[in-house]
Amino acid sequence: MLRTVLITALAGLLAGQQSPAFEVASVRPTADQSSTQAGLQITAGQARLSGLPLKTYLGIAFRLQPHQIVGPDWLGTSRFDIVAKLPDGAMPQQVPDMLQTLLVERFKLQTHHESREVAVYALEIAKGGITLQRVPADRDVINNGAFVAGGSGSAQGIGVDLGRGSSYSFADNRFEAKKLNVDMLARSLQNYVGRPILDMTKDDGFYDFTLTFTPEDFLAMRIRAAQSAGISLPAEATRLLDTATIDSLIESLRKFGLTLESRRAPIDMLVVDHIERMPTEN
């Protein structure tokens, strides 16, 4: 669950220009495949990505969300650690393109894009406007400095550090955000609602806020997040979703001047035509 939620925001933060491949890279299966730890650290000379499944790496490499990637189920469960050296002068924002090259070379990745119309939620500003107060955010996405993100999870919930001062926790029937913008909120919440959330607000502010849920909605949101992460669940858990709602989420967003409405929209999908289960040797 944590790994998918974490990368949902990271993929959006690492947008940038084309770049060469890593100079060298080590790719190894994560030692503890059941761990709930995941992380990403990028400095001027090195990238370290740990505990992430191949589906997450695909999301970073192609700047897409997990729901936009179509492929075998094991993409969401086979996890790897990557340590790579960046070329001299490379910027952290160039890592996705380098990772894309690595996946092609080491996992023999072959893909194609196609558009599919799917059910989505549209996140928009209500007539009265956003009522949240903006907070300062030390976020320079073209900065050459280090970028560190990660998180951990347990039966009680998860905590996610999105880097550069932004973070959130999902526990105790609440979503507590620190220095999140609306796009990051949409990317994070979509794992809990079972479908993509499109940020239609065009708002660029950063905010601290707390969303509260009923215990029933909170449980359903946790189940959806587990499904999104590729976790196998018992039938009785998934049956709870037949009558589940996100009413308390919608109400919490409305209090802050945001609306969430169900729609259908075309989404760009990355279809995996071929990928090896294990990489070529380091």
Beta strands, then each sheet from edge to edge (+ up, - down):
strand 1: 24-29
strand 2: 38-42
strand 3: 46-53
strand 4: 69-70
strand 5: 79-85
strand 6: 110-125
strand 7: 147-153
strand 8: 157-163
strand 9: 166-171
strand 10: 174-181
strand 11: 197-199
strand 12: 206-212
strand 13: 258-274
sheet 1: 1+ 5- 3+ 2- 7+ 8- 9+ 10- 12+
sheet 2: 4+ 13+ 6- 11-
end
